[in-house]
Amino acid sequence: MATALPAELRAILRGFSPIADRMGGSRAQVHRYERKDAALYLKLAPIGDEIRRERDLLRWLKGRLPVPDCLFYAEEGETAYLLSSEMRGGLASVYGDIAVEPYEETVARAAEGLLLWQAVDARGCPYSASLGDKLALSLKNIESGAVSLEGYGPGEEFPSPTALYSYLAANRPPEETSLTHGDYCLPNLFIQGGRVSGFIDFGRGGVGCKWQDIAICARSLRRNLRHLGEEREKYVELLFEHLGIGQDAERVRYYCLLDRLVWARR
């Protein structure tokens, strides 16, 4: 991936110092830039639907949800450059791995954030993230050889990605439409002063089924509280209590399996 920054971007970052890099589950790189009065985040990613969708949703969601400001976007060569402002507050997980204590409060804020996304009037949203869209993307990922079921969570019981896709296509649950984040996990949620203060990394978001986000949130709680063993299940149950709905283990499993094919790791 290219590392030489566009001239206009270099001008914006004049006076800022690069602090740290991180890699997420996608192929994007994220760089933090700081100066005394501000911090900015620069995402470098392969040009494609995901980064363009994140750019467009950053702009569309402004005033609807607490999201960063989109300060700059450009494409050069094979690389997209997305510069955004820093969110207020702290992440709901430490180093993207362990949930922040007290866990009851983090679960309550995770539920609050889900309800915020579901409450947005999705009319006019520029993107669809329906189950049909997710299945189509899954098939595209499989056909490009970008999917592996080895060593990464649920789905290993299926003999191949194609077998998993066939199961998902034949067992589609009913959809409950709302605006969705697309990767609603604790490392993408900010909290400040006992309230949700922001969201990041929604390049797979759009109008879809609310259970997509609920399932990924439940999975995130189980992962980010794995050190508690079976005790973590009480926090998953607490999430559903805050949401005011019953657990639907089959639907949660379905969308977690679907996520194996949607988030192709290359």
ABEGO torsion letter per residue (X at the ends): XBABBBAAAAAAABGBBBABBBBBABABBBBBBBBAABBBBBBBBBBEAAAAAAAAAAAAABGABBBBBBABBBBBEABBBBBBBBBBEBBABBGGABBBOBAAAAAAAAAAAAAAAAABBABGBABBABAAAAAAAAAAAAAAGABBABGBEBGAABABAAAAAAAAAAABBBBBBBBBAGBBBAAABBBBGGBBAEBBGAAABEBBBAAAAAAAAAAAAAAAAAAAEAAAAAAAAAAAAAAGBBBBAAAAAAAAAAAAAABBBX
